[in-house]
Amino acid sequence: MAHLPYSKDFPVSWDELHRNSRALSWRLLELGPWKGIIAITRGGLVPAAILARELDIRLIDTVCVTSYGAAKEGDAAMHQGELNVLKSVEGDGEGFLLVDDLVDTGKTAKFVREMLPKAHFVTLYAKPAGRPLVDTYVMEVSQDTWIRFPWDMEYAFSTPLADRANS
């Protein structure tokens, strides 16, 4: 289970991620054409690959930014790490989709938007604190929700909710 400040746990399956990425593609299709995609690593890589296929985009680049500290997942300290640019891209982003899996506090989003102010910023999931920074997203989740992406999970036994309440 997630830790403070996250009181809700939201696991996302590969099927859901694919379906939500395709839903995002439908919204973006009518807004194009697009010159290319800039994925924010690492979370934006899988959605970017799906968008590239669905929108028939061949030009894909990355912005490599680290934003989380070394704290364990779900801890408030995770959001206190400094932002480090490992790789940037040239230009202001005009005509490009800037893709990430999620906007949470908005710290990374604000930083990358300043680097690429003319890009169309898209995410699959948006939390209230970061939502104003995103141009297009698929689903809003509460700020206190920890989203578990399929690449971060393994299959394991899950105790029934009724049994958890009694322990």
N, C-alpha and C positions, 0 to 999 in steps of 0.2 A: 504494500500500500504506500501511497505517496506520503511525504512528510510535510510539515508546515513549510511554507504557507499554502500548501496544496492539500485540500481536504477531499478532493474528488479525483478519481482515477478513470481515465478514458482510453482504453486500449483500442487501437485502430488496426484492423486486419489488412492483409495485402489486397483483398477484394475491395474493401471500403476505400482504401487509398487509391486504387485504380479507378473506381467508380467516381470518386470525388475529383480526381485529376481530369477525367473525361468531362465531368460537369463543368469544370473550370474552362476546359477547351471550348465547349459550346459557347460560353459567354465571350471568350476572346476571339472566336472565329469572326464574329460580326464587327469587331473593333479593329481588325487588321486591315491590310496586311502588315506583317512584322518582318523586320530585317533579320532578327535573330533572337536568341535567348541567352541571358546571363544568369546562371544558377549560383545562388549563394551556398557555398559548401559548408557542411556536407548535406544538411537537410533538404536543400533545394534540388539535389541531383536526381533523385528518383522522379519527383513530379516534373522536372524539366525534361527528362527523357520521354515521359508519356505525352507531355504537351508538344514536344518536337515531332513525335509521330503523328499525333492527331491534327496538328496544324501544318504539317509538311514543312517544317523548318529544319534546315541543315546546318545553319551557322549557330554553334553553341560555344559559349565561353563560360568562365567561372570567375567569381570574386571569392577569394578565400579569406574568411574572417573568423577569428576565434573570439568568443565572447564569454564562455563559461569558465569559471574558476575550477579548481581541483576538488571542490566539495562533492559529496555524494549526491546522486540525483534527487531532486525534489527539495533540497535544502535551500533556504533563502540565500545563502552565501554563493550559490551557483550563479546568481545574477550580478554578483559584485565584481567579477573579474574584469580586467581591463580589455578593451577591444584591440586586437592586433591584426593588421592587414598582412597576410602572407603573400597574396597576389591580387593585383588590381586589374582593371581594364582601361583602355584609352577611351576618350570621348565623354559625352554627357549622358549617354544612354538613349538618345532620341531614336525612336522606332524599334526599340528593344523591349522584350519582356524581362523583367527582373523577378526571378522565381525563388521562393523559399517555402518550406513546409508549413511554417507557423510564424506568426508575429505574437510575441508574448508581452514583455514590458515596453517594447518599442525601441529599446536602446540600440540594438543592432540595426533595425530598420531605419532609424533616424540617421545613423552613421552612414549606411550604404546609400540612402536617398540623397544625402549631401554629396556623395561621390558621383552619383548618376541621377541628377535631378529630373531629367527628361524621360527616364525609363518608365514604363508602365509596371508598377510593382504589384505582384500577385502572390497570394498564399492560399493554401488549402484551408487553413484554420486561422482564426483571428480572435484574440482576447481583447477585452475592452480597452486596456491601456495602450495597445499598439494599433488597434483597428483604424484610427484616423490616418495612419501613415500608409495604409494599403489602398490601392486603387480598385482591385477586384479580389474577392475571396469567396470561398464556398460555404463555410460554416463558422458561426461564432460559438465559442465556448467561454464559460465563466473564467474569471481571472484565477480562481482557486482550483482549477482543474489541471492535473498533470496528464499530458497527452503521451501515451506510450505508442511509439511508431513500431511497425512490424520488424524493422531492422534492429530494434533494441530489445526484442523479446525472444524467449524460448518457450516452447510448449511445456506446461507442467500442470500437475494436479491443482485444482482449485477447490478449496473448502466451501461447501454450500453456505450461503449467507445466513441461514437459520443457525447453523452450527457455529459460525463466527460470533453471532450475537450471544450465544450461551457460554462462550469461553472467556 
